[in-house]
Amino acid sequence: MTTRVYLLDMGTLMLDMSFVTWNHGQGIEYRFPVFAVYVDTGDKKVLLDTGFEKDWVERNLPFEKPEQSEEQTIVAQLASIGVRPEEIDIVVNSHLHFDHCSGNRYFPGAQFIMSKTELRHSYVPDPWERLGYDKNLVDIPGAQFTLLPPLHGYEYEVVPGVSLIETPGHSEGHYSFVVRPTGEAPMIFPVDVAYNAHNLGSKVLMGLHSDPRELLESMVKIENLAQKIGGRIFFSHDPESYKGYKKAPEFYGE
Ligand SMILES: [Zn+2]
């Protein structure tokens, strides 16, 4: 069996640069990509995050000026590679900010894996993080949930070839993903530990975080892991790096 990894392009959002580089860049607009990751291991079909929905953002956070074509919805992206929503076995959420979980509702038959801490924050956010969460996005009646307790440093295996590590700081129950496509270097998705290469390379924290010290530790953890396993890092919201990534229907693996 072979593991293939597809990046599903979900359009773009906008933030003031000071959200991207803490206390710097006020008044500069930063338009950034959002993507989900689909992994087919041959045995299981796994979705890592489910992106945003344009109408939700327009209603709730219009200043993020969402751009998302009909082809950039999660269902259309999967359809472009011949996958129907009901075929998805597992959905894992890195964290529950709206741009990582808004498509969950299309997969009511999947097993959802997420952090218990993160789910609690989604229901009762702290005042400064309230804009990022909406419990209605993750309340899927009848769905099967696996709520993980704190992992304390170990790598949790979702299925062979797909694992997650706990990387708090951006949000309290935040996970990063490690995916091993057949015949290629491991892929590391820090997700929102570092929006872009500059955040990680220069240890410039983003303006939104639950704990700056934890976020810095998570950055070092990601760099260390990449070095240890020879992994390639794929940044979550980096317009420059994104240009060089393969997007579905292209894939990583054999
Ligand atoms: Zn986030």
py3Dmol code that shows the C-alpha trace and the ligand (Angstrom):
import py3Dmol

protein = """\
ATOM      1  CA  MET A   1       0.000   0.000   0.000  1.00  0.00           C
ATOM      2  CA  THR A   2       1.120   3.541  -0.676  1.00  0.00           C
ATOM      3  CA  THR A   3       0.432   6.784   1.126  1.00  0.00           C
ATOM      4  CA  ARG A   4      -0.449   9.812  -0.976  1.00  0.00           C
ATOM      5  CA  VAL A   5      -0.810  13.322   0.343  1.00  0.00           C
ATOM      6  CA  TYR A   6      -2.860  16.054  -1.324  1.00  0.00           C
ATOM      7  CA  LEU A   7      -2.980  19.735  -0.381  1.00  0.00           C
ATOM      8  CA  LEU A   8      -6.530  21.035  -0.888  1.00  0.00           C
ATOM      9  CA  ASP A   9      -6.532  24.714  -1.803  1.00  0.00           C
ATOM     10  CA  MET A  10      -9.324  26.564  -0.011  1.00  0.00           C
ATOM     11  CA  GLY A  11      -8.777  30.151  -1.082  1.00  0.00           C
ATOM     12  CA  THR A  12      -7.387  33.081   0.871  1.00  0.00           C
ATOM     13  CA  LEU A  13      -8.067  35.343   3.833  1.00  0.00           C
ATOM     14  CA  MET A  14      -6.699  38.703   4.912  1.00  0.00           C
ATOM     15  CA  LEU A  15      -5.253  39.887   8.208  1.00  0.00           C
ATOM     16  CA  ASP A  16      -3.458  43.004   9.311  1.00  0.00           C
ATOM     17  CA  MET A  17       0.284  42.253   9.294  1.00  0.00           C
ATOM     18  CA  SER A  18       0.461  42.911  13.044  1.00  0.00           C
ATOM     19  CA  PHE A  19      -1.450  39.649  13.560  1.00  0.00           C
ATOM     20  CA  VAL A  20       1.292  37.859  11.628  1.00  0.00           C
ATOM     21  CA  THR A  21       4.319  39.622  13.125  1.00  0.00           C
ATOM     22  CA  TRP A  22       3.446  40.563  16.676  1.00  0.00           C
ATOM     23  CA  ASN A  23       3.379  44.353  17.204  1.00  0.00           C
ATOM     24  CA  HIS A  24       4.857  45.033  13.770  1.00  0.00           C
ATOM     25  CA  GLY A  25       3.336  45.986  10.448  1.00  0.00           C
ATOM     26  CA  GLN A  26       0.143  47.788  11.509  1.00  0.00           C
ATOM     27  CA  GLY A  27      -1.819  48.952   8.484  1.00  0.00           C
ATOM     28  CA  ILE A  28      -0.209  46.508   6.047  1.00  0.00           C
ATOM     29  CA  GLU A  29      -2.561  43.919   4.580  1.00  0.00           C
ATOM     30  CA  TYR A  30      -1.420  40.283   4.534  1.00  0.00           C
ATOM     31  CA  ARG A  31      -3.403  38.006   2.217  1.00  0.00           C
ATOM     32  CA  PHE A  32      -2.653  34.377   2.878  1.00  0.00           C
ATOM     33  CA  PRO A  33      -3.635  30.923   1.629  1.00  0.00           C
ATOM     34  CA  VAL A  34      -5.635  28.383   3.606  1.00  0.00           C
ATOM     35  CA  PHE A  35      -5.427  24.691   2.800  1.00  0.00           C
ATOM     36  CA  ALA A  36      -6.560  21.335   4.145  1.00  0.00           C
ATOM     37  CA  VAL A  37      -4.588  18.091   3.786  1.00  0.00           C
ATOM     38  CA  TYR A  38      -6.045  14.862   2.458  1.00  0.00           C
ATOM     39  CA  VAL A  39      -4.128  11.635   3.051  1.00  0.00           C
ATOM     40  CA  ASP A  40      -4.961   8.326   1.402  1.00  0.00           C
ATOM     41  CA  THR A  41      -2.988   5.514   3.023  1.00  0.00           C
ATOM     42  CA  GLY A  42      -4.586   2.845   0.850  1.00  0.00           C
ATOM     43  CA  ASP A  43      -6.339   1.582   3.961  1.00  0.00           C
ATOM     44  CA  LYS A  44      -7.824   4.799   5.363  1.00  0.00           C
ATOM     45  CA  LYS A  45      -8.875   8.158   3.977  1.00  0.00           C
ATOM     46  CA  VAL A  46      -7.887  10.894   6.401  1.00  0.00           C
ATOM     47  CA  LEU A  47      -8.575  14.615   6.331  1.00  0.00           C
ATOM     48  CA  LEU A  48      -6.337  16.957   8.317  1.00  0.00           C
ATOM     49  CA  ASP A  49      -8.313  20.172   8.926  1.00  0.00           C
ATOM     50  CA  THR A  50     -11.281  21.269   6.840  1.00  0.00           C
ATOM     51  CA  GLY A  51     -10.664  24.950   6.044  1.00  0.00           C
ATOM     52  CA  PHE A  52     -13.065  27.906   6.140  1.00  0.00           C
ATOM     53  CA  GLU A  53     -16.376  28.718   4.498  1.00  0.00           C
ATOM     54  CA  LYS A  54     -16.706  32.028   2.707  1.00  0.00           C
ATOM     55  CA  ASP A  55     -20.192  32.907   3.907  1.00  0.00           C
ATOM     56  CA  TRP A  56     -19.334  32.217   7.562  1.00  0.00           C
ATOM     57  CA  VAL A  57     -16.335  34.581   7.340  1.00  0.00           C
ATOM     58  CA  GLU A  58     -18.354  37.256   5.520  1.00  0.00           C
ATOM     59  CA  ARG A  59     -20.982  37.068   8.245  1.00  0.00           C
ATOM     60  CA  ASN A  60     -18.698  36.918  11.278  1.00  0.00           C
ATOM     61  CA  LEU A  61     -15.308  38.389  10.323  1.00  0.00           C
ATOM     62  CA  PRO A  62     -15.858  40.485   7.164  1.00  0.00           C
ATOM     63  CA  PHE A  63     -12.543  42.327   7.685  1.00  0.00           C
ATOM     64  CA  GLU A  64     -10.760  39.080   6.714  1.00  0.00           C
ATOM     65  CA  LYS A  65     -12.101  39.591   3.159  1.00  0.00           C
ATOM     66  CA  PRO A  66     -12.426  35.908   2.216  1.00  0.00           C
ATOM     67  CA  GLU A  67     -11.815  34.795  -1.342  1.00  0.00           C
ATOM     68  CA  GLN A  68     -12.972  31.278  -2.187  1.00  0.00           C
ATOM     69  CA  SER A  69     -14.242  30.095  -5.559  1.00  0.00           C
ATOM     70  CA  GLU A  70     -16.757  27.278  -6.051  1.00  0.00           C
ATOM     71  CA  GLU A  71     -13.796  25.012  -6.829  1.00  0.00           C
ATOM     72  CA  GLN A  72     -12.086  25.912  -3.542  1.00  0.00           C
ATOM     73  CA  THR A  73     -14.667  24.469  -1.162  1.00  0.00           C
ATOM     74  CA  ILE A  74     -13.662  21.331   0.729  1.00  0.00           C
ATOM     75  CA  VAL A  75     -16.234  19.162  -1.057  1.00  0.00           C
ATOM     76  CA  ALA A  76     -15.222  20.458  -4.507  1.00  0.00           C
ATOM     77  CA  GLN A  77     -11.537  19.979  -3.748  1.00  0.00           C
ATOM     78  CA  LEU A  78     -12.136  16.347  -2.781  1.00  0.00           C
ATOM     79  CA  ALA A  79     -14.353  15.849  -5.840  1.00  0.00           C
ATOM     80  CA  SER A  80     -11.472  17.057  -8.030  1.00  0.00           C
ATOM     81  CA  ILE A  81      -9.550  13.944  -6.987  1.00  0.00           C
ATOM     82  CA  GLY A  82     -12.560  11.632  -7.094  1.00  0.00           C
ATOM     83  CA  VAL A  83     -13.308  11.452  -3.356  1.00  0.00           C
ATOM     84  CA  ARG A  84     -16.843  11.727  -1.980  1.00  0.00           C
ATOM     85  CA  PRO A  85     -17.423  13.141   1.547  1.00  0.00           C
ATOM     86  CA  GLU A  86     -18.920   9.882   2.820  1.00  0.00           C
ATOM     87  CA  GLU A  87     -15.677   8.069   1.950  1.00  0.00           C
ATOM     88  CA  ILE A  88     -13.670  10.013   4.558  1.00  0.00           C
ATOM     89  CA  ASP A  89     -12.882   7.741   7.517  1.00  0.00           C
ATOM     90  CA  ILE A  90     -11.171  10.168   9.879  1.00  0.00           C
ATOM     91  CA  VAL A  91     -11.094  13.957  10.304  1.00  0.00           C
ATOM     92  CA  VAL A  92      -8.358  15.383  12.529  1.00  0.00           C
ATOM     93  CA  ASN A  93      -8.419  19.034  13.556  1.00  0.00           C
ATOM     94  CA  SER A  94      -5.112  20.715  14.369  1.00  0.00           C
ATOM     95  CA  HIS A  95      -7.117  23.191  16.434  1.00  0.00           C
ATOM     96  CA  LEU A  96     -10.609  24.630  16.287  1.00  0.00           C
ATOM     97  CA  HIS A  97     -10.104  28.106  14.839  1.00  0.00           C
ATOM     98  CA  PHE A  98     -12.699  28.618  12.093  1.00  0.00           C
ATOM     99  CA  ASP A  99     -10.214  28.343   9.211  1.00  0.00           C
ATOM    100  CA  HIS A 100      -9.293  24.803  10.285  1.00  0.00           C
ATOM    101  CA  CYS A 101     -12.669  23.221  11.072  1.00  0.00           C
ATOM    102  CA  SER A 102     -15.488  24.914   9.160  1.00  0.00           C
ATOM    103  CA  GLY A 103     -15.912  21.998   6.766  1.00  0.00           C
ATOM    104  CA  ASN A 104     -16.332  19.388   9.536  1.00  0.00           C
ATOM    105  CA  ARG A 105     -20.093  19.312   8.991  1.00  0.00           C
ATOM    106  CA  TYR A 106     -19.686  17.695   5.565  1.00  0.00           C
ATOM    107  CA  PHE A 107     -18.305  14.529   7.149  1.00  0.00           C
ATOM    108  CA  PRO A 108     -20.895  13.416   9.734  1.00  0.00           C
ATOM    109  CA  GLY A 109     -19.971   9.773   9.233  1.00  0.00           C
ATOM    110  CA  ALA A 110     -16.269  10.260   9.966  1.00  0.00           C
ATOM    111  CA  GLN A 111     -14.458   9.726  13.233  1.00  0.00           C
ATOM    112  CA  PHE A 112     -13.359  13.141  14.545  1.00  0.00           C
ATOM    113  CA  ILE A 113     -10.074  13.362  16.418  1.00  0.00           C
ATOM    114  CA  MET A 114      -9.277  16.563  18.278  1.00  0.00           C
ATOM    115  CA  SER A 115      -7.909  17.905  21.535  1.00  0.00           C
ATOM    116  CA  LYS A 116     -10.299  17.901  24.470  1.00  0.00           C
ATOM    117  CA  THR A 117      -8.701  21.143  25.650  1.00  0.00           C
ATOM    118  CA  GLU A 118      -9.306  22.710  22.275  1.00  0.00           C
ATOM    119  CA  LEU A 119     -12.958  21.681  22.255  1.00  0.00           C
ATOM    120  CA  ARG A 120     -13.407  23.293  25.666  1.00  0.00           C
ATOM    121  CA  HIS A 121     -11.921  26.532  24.333  1.00  0.00           C
ATOM    122  CA  SER A 122     -14.288  26.380  21.386  1.00  0.00           C
ATOM    123  CA  TYR A 123     -17.233  26.293  23.784  1.00  0.00           C
ATOM    124  CA  VAL A 124     -15.846  28.778  26.312  1.00  0.00           C
ATOM    125  CA  PRO A 125     -13.156  30.893  24.637  1.00  0.00           C
ATOM    126  CA  ASP A 126     -11.118  33.378  26.595  1.00  0.00           C
ATOM    127  CA  PRO A 127     -12.019  36.979  25.724  1.00  0.00           C
ATOM    128  CA  TRP A 128      -9.036  37.594  23.410  1.00  0.00           C
ATOM    129  CA  GLU A 129      -9.559  34.417  21.394  1.00  0.00           C
ATOM    130  CA  ARG A 130     -13.311  34.625  21.031  1.00  0.00           C
ATOM    131  CA  LEU A 131     -13.241  35.718  17.364  1.00  0.00           C
ATOM    132  CA  GLY A 132     -11.450  32.567  16.248  1.00  0.00           C
ATOM    133  CA  TYR A 133     -13.905  30.030  17.667  1.00  0.00           C
ATOM    134  CA  ASP A 134     -17.500  29.051  16.969  1.00  0.00           C
ATOM    135  CA  LYS A 135     -18.767  25.935  18.733  1.00  0.00           C
ATOM    136  CA  ASN A 136     -21.477  25.517  16.072  1.00  0.00           C
ATOM    137  CA  LEU A 137     -18.740  24.617  13.575  1.00  0.00           C
ATOM    138  CA  VAL A 138     -17.749  21.522  15.537  1.00  0.00           C
ATOM    139  CA  ASP A 139     -21.077  20.447  16.988  1.00  0.00           C
ATOM    140  CA  ILE A 140     -21.876  17.582  14.608  1.00  0.00           C
ATOM    141  CA  PRO A 141     -24.920  15.725  15.997  1.00  0.00           C
ATOM    142  CA  GLY A 142     -24.426  11.984  16.138  1.00  0.00           C
ATOM    143  CA  ALA A 143     -20.785  12.095  15.055  1.00  0.00           C
ATOM    144  CA  GLN A 144     -18.143   9.926  16.650  1.00  0.00           C
ATOM    145  CA  PHE A 145     -15.545  11.944  18.572  1.00  0.00           C
ATOM    146  CA  THR A 146     -12.164  10.934  19.947  1.00  0.00           C
ATOM    147  CA  LEU A 147     -11.138  13.692  22.362  1.00  0.00           C
ATOM    148  CA  LEU A 148      -7.461  13.407  23.195  1.00  0.00           C
ATOM    149  CA  PRO A 149      -6.113  14.347  26.629  1.00  0.00           C
ATOM    150  CA  PRO A 150      -2.803  16.262  26.879  1.00  0.00           C
ATOM    151  CA  LEU A 151      -0.130  14.232  25.027  1.00  0.00           C
ATOM    152  CA  HIS A 152       2.892  15.468  27.009  1.00  0.00           C
ATOM    153  CA  GLY A 153       5.390  15.169  24.228  1.00  0.00           C
ATOM    154  CA  TYR A 154       4.656  11.840  22.614  1.00  0.00           C
ATOM    155  CA  GLU A 155       3.749  11.391  18.955  1.00  0.00           C
ATOM    156  CA  TYR A 156       0.159  10.165  18.633  1.00  0.00           C
ATOM    157  CA  GLU A 157      -0.392   7.869  15.687  1.00  0.00           C
ATOM    158  CA  VAL A 158      -3.697   8.496  13.894  1.00  0.00           C
ATOM    159  CA  VAL A 159      -3.030   5.720  11.369  1.00  0.00           C
ATOM    160  CA  PRO A 160       0.325   4.392  10.149  1.00  0.00           C
ATOM    161  CA  GLY A 161       1.957   7.237   8.240  1.00  0.00           C
ATOM    162  CA  VAL A 162      -0.098   9.990   9.901  1.00  0.00           C
ATOM    163  CA  SER A 163       0.666  11.263  13.386  1.00  0.00           C
ATOM    164  CA  LEU A 164       0.325  14.385  15.475  1.00  0.00           C
ATOM    165  CA  ILE A 165       2.303  16.132  18.146  1.00  0.00           C
ATOM    166  CA  GLU A 166       1.096  18.638  20.685  1.00  0.00           C
ATOM    167  CA  THR A 167       2.359  22.151  19.953  1.00  0.00           C
ATOM    168  CA  PRO A 168       0.503  24.626  22.182  1.00  0.00           C
ATOM    169  CA  GLY A 169       0.987  28.377  22.221  1.00  0.00           C
ATOM    170  CA  HIS A 170      -1.051  29.576  19.252  1.00  0.00           C
ATOM    171  CA  SER A 171      -4.020  27.934  20.927  1.00  0.00           C
ATOM    172  CA  GLU A 172      -3.990  25.831  24.057  1.00  0.00           C
ATOM    173  CA  GLY A 173      -4.754  22.433  22.508  1.00  0.00           C
ATOM    174  CA  HIS A 174      -2.941  22.932  19.211  1.00  0.00           C
ATOM    175  CA  TYR A 175      -1.516  20.001  17.195  1.00  0.00           C
ATOM    176  CA  SER A 176       0.985  19.815  14.352  1.00  0.00           C
ATOM    177  CA  PHE A 177       0.947  16.948  11.840  1.00  0.00           C
ATOM    178  CA  VAL A 178       3.636  14.571  10.608  1.00  0.00           C
ATOM    179  CA  VAL A 179       2.773  12.676   7.435  1.00  0.00           C
ATOM    180  CA  ARG A 180       4.956  10.123   5.675  1.00  0.00           C
ATOM    181  CA  PRO A 181       4.197   9.859   1.942  1.00  0.00           C
ATOM    182  CA  THR A 182       5.563   6.750   0.276  1.00  0.00           C
ATOM    183  CA  GLY A 183       9.004   7.271  -1.236  1.00  0.00           C
ATOM    184  CA  GLU A 184       9.427  10.873  -0.070  1.00  0.00           C
ATOM    185  CA  ALA A 185      10.738  12.792   2.918  1.00  0.00           C
ATOM    186  CA  PRO A 186       8.332  13.114   5.866  1.00  0.00           C
ATOM    187  CA  MET A 187       6.060  16.140   5.630  1.00  0.00           C
ATOM    188  CA  ILE A 188       5.744  18.309   8.718  1.00  0.00           C
ATOM    189  CA  PHE A 189       2.743  20.607   8.995  1.00  0.00           C
ATOM    190  CA  PRO A 190       3.378  22.939  11.952  1.00  0.00           C
ATOM    191  CA  VAL A 191      -0.044  24.458  11.185  1.00  0.00           C
ATOM    192  CA  ASP A 192      -0.336  27.657  13.236  1.00  0.00           C
ATOM    193  CA  VAL A 193       2.883  27.242  15.208  1.00  0.00           C
ATOM    194  CA  ALA A 194       4.283  29.423  12.405  1.00  0.00           C
ATOM    195  CA  TYR A 195       2.140  30.984   9.692  1.00  0.00           C
ATOM    196  CA  ASN A 196       5.183  31.426   7.477  1.00  0.00           C
ATOM    197  CA  ALA A 197       8.887  30.704   7.114  1.00  0.00           C
ATOM    198  CA  HIS A 198       9.806  34.076   8.622  1.00  0.00           C
ATOM    199  CA  ASN A 199       7.875  33.325  11.829  1.00  0.00           C
ATOM    200  CA  LEU A 200       9.776  30.083  12.329  1.00  0.00           C
ATOM    201  CA  GLY A 201      13.190  31.068  10.985  1.00  0.00           C
ATOM    202  CA  SER A 202      13.423  34.315  12.956  1.00  0.00           C
ATOM    203  CA  LYS A 203      11.284  33.213  15.919  1.00  0.00           C
ATOM    204  CA  VAL A 204       8.852  36.028  15.247  1.00  0.00           C
ATOM    205  CA  LEU A 205       5.643  35.149  17.044  1.00  0.00           C
ATOM    206  CA  MET A 206       2.271  35.840  15.496  1.00  0.00           C
ATOM    207  CA  GLY A 207       0.101  38.468  17.167  1.00  0.00           C
ATOM    208  CA  LEU A 208      -2.549  35.926  18.171  1.00  0.00           C
ATOM    209  CA  HIS A 209      -1.483  33.366  20.737  1.00  0.00           C
ATOM    210  CA  SER A 210      -2.635  31.693  23.909  1.00  0.00           C
ATOM    211  CA  ASP A 211       0.857  31.709  25.448  1.00  0.00           C
ATOM    212  CA  PRO A 212       3.937  33.276  23.821  1.00  0.00           C
ATOM    213  CA  ARG A 213       6.433  31.152  25.780  1.00  0.00           C
ATOM    214  CA  GLU A 214       4.688  27.931  24.810  1.00  0.00           C
ATOM    215  CA  LEU A 215       4.512  29.081  21.200  1.00  0.00           C
ATOM    216  CA  LEU A 216       8.263  29.683  21.155  1.00  0.00           C
ATOM    217  CA  GLU A 217       8.865  26.220  22.619  1.00  0.00           C
ATOM    218  CA  SER A 218       6.596  24.710  19.969  1.00  0.00           C
ATOM    219  CA  MET A 219       8.612  26.455  17.256  1.00  0.00           C
ATOM    220  CA  VAL A 220      11.820  24.920  18.553  1.00  0.00           C
ATOM    221  CA  LYS A 221      10.090  21.536  18.820  1.00  0.00           C
ATOM    222  CA  ILE A 222       9.100  21.711  15.136  1.00  0.00           C
ATOM    223  CA  GLU A 223      12.601  22.678  14.003  1.00  0.00           C
ATOM    224  CA  ASN A 224      14.113  19.923  16.094  1.00  0.00           C
ATOM    225  CA  LEU A 225      11.710  17.334  14.740  1.00  0.00           C
ATOM    226  CA  ALA A 226      12.384  18.392  11.135  1.00  0.00           C
ATOM    227  CA  GLN A 227      16.098  18.001  11.716  1.00  0.00           C
ATOM    228  CA  LYS A 228      15.732  14.677  13.496  1.00  0.00           C
ATOM    229  CA  ILE A 229      13.604  12.939  10.882  1.00  0.00           C
ATOM    230  CA  GLY A 230      14.739  14.858   7.774  1.00  0.00           C
ATOM    231  CA  GLY A 231      11.290  16.349   7.345  1.00  0.00           C
ATOM    232  CA  ARG A 232      10.151  19.070   4.994  1.00  0.00           C
ATOM    233  CA  ILE A 233       8.118  21.823   6.634  1.00  0.00           C
ATOM    234  CA  PHE A 234       4.909  23.026   4.948  1.00  0.00           C
ATOM    235  CA  PHE A 235       3.707  26.365   6.333  1.00  0.00           C
ATOM    236  CA  SER A 236       0.002  26.964   6.933  1.00  0.00           C
ATOM    237  CA  HIS A 237      -0.452  30.558   5.786  1.00  0.00           C
ATOM    238  CA  ASP A 238       2.629  31.507   3.754  1.00  0.00           C
ATOM    239  CA  PRO A 239       1.859  33.001   0.325  1.00  0.00           C
ATOM    240  CA  GLU A 240       5.492  32.730  -0.825  1.00  0.00           C
ATOM    241  CA  SER A 241       6.178  29.131   0.249  1.00  0.00           C
ATOM    242  CA  TYR A 242       2.735  28.082  -0.945  1.00  0.00           C
ATOM    243  CA  LYS A 243       3.648  28.833  -4.550  1.00  0.00           C
ATOM    244  CA  GLY A 244       6.165  25.999  -4.401  1.00  0.00           C
ATOM    245  CA  TYR A 245       3.818  23.368  -2.951  1.00  0.00           C
ATOM    246  CA  LYS A 246       2.024  20.794  -5.094  1.00  0.00           C
ATOM    247  CA  LYS A 247      -1.748  21.198  -4.843  1.00  0.00           C
ATOM    248  CA  ALA A 248      -4.472  18.660  -5.656  1.00  0.00           C
ATOM    249  CA  PRO A 249      -4.868  16.980  -8.057  1.00  0.00           C
ATOM    250  CA  GLU A 250      -1.065  16.748  -7.793  1.00  0.00           C
ATOM    251  CA  PHE A 251       0.126  14.818  -4.758  1.00  0.00           C
ATOM    252  CA  TYR A 252       3.132  13.787  -2.674  1.00  0.00           C
ATOM    253  CA  GLY A 253       3.950  10.093  -2.558  1.00  0.00           C
ATOM    254  CA  GLU A 254       3.830   7.326  -5.148  1.00  0.00           C
TER     255      GLU A 254
END
"""
ligand_1 = """\
1
ZN
Zn -5.334 29.326 14.269
"""
view = py3Dmol.view(width=600, height=400)
view.addModel(protein, "pdb")
view.setStyle({"model": 0}, {"cartoon": {"style": "trace"}})
view.addModel(ligand_1, "xyz")
view.setStyle({"model": 1}, {"stick": {}})
view.zoomTo()
view.show()
